[in-house]
Amino acid sequence: MTAGAAVEALECDGRTPYERSRVDYDDGLATVQENAEDAWSNAMDETGVAYNAPHDGYRVERQDEDRALLSYDVGDRSKVAVVVADGVRDWNDDEGWGVLAWAQCDPAEFPADVTEGLGVGVWEDGSGRRLPVRRVRSRQGPEHCGWENITFLLIGPGDARSDWYVRDEGGEFPDLLRGTFDADATLPDDAVSTGWHRNGRELWLSHDKDAAYLVGVDDKHDVERWPAAKEPIMCA
């Protein structure tokens, strides 16, 4: 069972995979464990790897003498796959079970309660189909930076290549945004509907993409203006 088995084991609806990587046991974070399940749990806890993947609910799909394939399933389809091996040596010179590689499908393929628990805001199209996170997603600002009252909306693949819009009521980023947040805005005549909705609001974009407008589904006069970010806003 090779590291590539993680990707091969996925059964995604969309492009495969959404994310994939290895775990480094030389950087002083992850440590080897006594079994495959504990190795994956340790890697997630200590390194922050797979932060868009569920922490619980994995099963051993296949195990050889010194390798195992862990799987997180939705229905009967694998959405996260992890290759774990015995005999891995870590930074402390201990030997045991360690993660060789992991891969996952787009988080939108997880159940809604799972993505909400992960802090991944999934949008839906007009038919109610969950849109891939690599296309559009919302997320709350991280607590350790004091941004938990700020919401980021990202449109496009990857943080660095996405268009960012920010619900920043407190004015945390006055120099990083193309305008200010407005909770009582007016939808411009040239705004374009994306056809996407989430939490009772439809998403519109200004013609110049300098702002996103979140319009109430039940009240078209309930409009919020979220200014675009001049560049990705990261928390250290």
Secondary structure as the mmCIF struct_conf table of DSSP 4:
data_model
#
loop_
_struct_conf.conf_type_id
_struct_conf.id
_struct_conf.beg_label_comp_id
_struct_conf.beg_label_asym_id
_struct_conf.beg_label_seq_id
_struct_conf.end_label_comp_id
_struct_conf.end_label_asym_id
_struct_conf.end_label_seq_id
TURN_TY1_P TURN_TY1_P1 ALA A 3 GLY A 4
HELX_RH_AL_P HELX_RH_AL_P1 ALA A 5 ALA A 9
BEND BEND1 ASP A 13 THR A 16
BEND BEND2 TYR A 18 TYR A 18
STRN STRN1 GLU A 19 SER A 21
BEND BEND3 TYR A 25 LEU A 29
STRN STRN2 GLN A 33 GLN A 33
BEND BEND4 GLU A 34 ASN A 35
HELX_RH_AL_P HELX_RH_AL_P2 ALA A 36 THR A 47
TURN_TY1_P TURN_TY1_P2 VAL A 49 ASN A 52
BEND BEND5 ALA A 53 ALA A 53
BEND BEND6 HIS A 55 ASP A 56
STRN STRN3 TYR A 58 GLN A 63
BEND BEND7 GLU A 65 ASP A 66
STRN STRN4 ARG A 67 VAL A 74
TURN_TY1_P TURN_TY1_P3 GLY A 75 ASP A 76
STRN STRN5 ARG A 77 ARG A 89
TURN_TY1_P TURN_TY1_P4 TRP A 91 ASN A 92
BEND BEND8 ASP A 93 ASP A 93
STRN STRN6 GLU A 95 GLN A 104
HELX_RH_3T_P HELX_RH_3T_P1 PRO A 107 GLU A 109
BEND BEND9 PHE A 110 PHE A 110
HELX_RH_AL_P HELX_RH_AL_P3 ALA A 112 LEU A 118
TURN_TY1_P TURN_TY1_P5 GLY A 119 GLY A 119
STRN STRN7 GLY A 121 GLY A 121
STRN STRN8 GLU A 124 GLU A 124
TURN_TY1_P TURN_TY1_P6 GLY A 126 SER A 127
HELX_LH_PP_P HELX_LH_PP_P1 ARG A 129 ARG A 129
STRN STRN9 ARG A 130 ARG A 130
HELX_LH_PP_P HELX_LH_PP_P2 LEU A 131 PRO A 132
TURN_TY1_P TURN_TY1_P7 VAL A 133 ARG A 135
STRN STRN10 VAL A 136 GLN A 140
HELX_LH_PP_P HELX_LH_PP_P3 GLY A 141 PRO A 142
HELX_RH_3T_P HELX_RH_3T_P2 GLU A 143 CYS A 145
TURN_TY1_P TURN_TY1_P8 GLY A 146 GLY A 146
TURN_TY1_P TURN_TY1_P9 GLU A 148 ASN A 149
STRN STRN11 THR A 151 ILE A 155
BEND BEND10 GLY A 156 GLY A 158
HELX_RH_3T_P HELX_RH_3T_P3 ASP A 159 ARG A 161
BEND BEND11 SER A 162 SER A 162
STRN STRN12 ASP A 163 ARG A 167
TURN_TY1_P TURN_TY1_P10 GLU A 169 GLY A 170
BEND BEND12 GLU A 172 GLU A 172
TURN_TY1_P TURN_TY1_P11 PRO A 174 LEU A 176
STRN STRN13 LEU A 177 LEU A 177
BEND BEND13 ARG A 178 GLY A 179
STRN STRN14 ASP A 182 ASP A 182
TURN_TY1_P TURN_TY1_P12 ALA A 183 ASP A 184
TURN_TY1_P TURN_TY1_P13 ASP A 189 ASP A 190
STRN STRN15 VAL A 192 ARG A 198
TURN_TY1_P TURN_TY1_P14 ASN A 199 GLY A 200
STRN STRN16 ARG A 201 LEU A 205
TURN_TY1_P TURN_TY1_P15 HIS A 207 ASP A 208
BEND BEND14 LYS A 209 ASP A 210
STRN STRN17 ALA A 211 GLY A 216
BEND BEND15 VAL A 217 ASP A 218
TURN_TY1_P TURN_TY1_P16 LYS A 220 HIS A 221
STRN STRN18 VAL A 223 PRO A 227
STRN STRN19 ALA A 228 ALA A 229
BEND BEND16 LYS A 230 GLU A 231
#
